[in-house]
Amino acid sequence: MLHYSVVFLIVALIAAVFGFGGIAAGAVEIAKILFFIFAIMAIVSFVMGLLKKN
């Protein structure tokens, strides 16, 4: 999931360089959503791993 977030961020940067503001804004929003989902899943996985060891 982090891979897709980075891909959308790169697409946004390329679109911004070429002047496609709407596409860049959309790609940035998708990248942010995917990153936050990844972060939440990583934290939950880490906590569950700590709880399972006890």
FENDA-V92912 format. One record per backbone hydrogen bond with DSSP energy under -1.0 kcal/mol. CO is the residue of the C=O (numbers start at 1). NH is the residue of the N-H. Records with the same first field share a line. If there is no record, write none. Layout:
# FENDA-V92912
CO = NH ; NH
This chain:
# FENDA-V92912
1 = 5
2 = 6
3 = 7
4 = 8
5 = 9
6 = 10
7 = 11
8 = 12
9 = 13
10 = 14
11 = 15
12 = 16
13 = 17
14 = 18
15 = 20
19 = 21
20 = 24
21 = 25
22 = 26
23 = 27
24 = 28
25 = 29
26 = 30
27 = 31
28 = 32
29 = 33
30 = 34
31 = 35
32 = 36
33 = 37
34 = 38
35 = 39
36 = 40
37 = 41
38 = 42
39 = 43
40 = 44
41 = 45
42 = 46
43 = 47
44 = 48
45 = 49
46 = 50
47 = 51
48 = 52
49 = 53
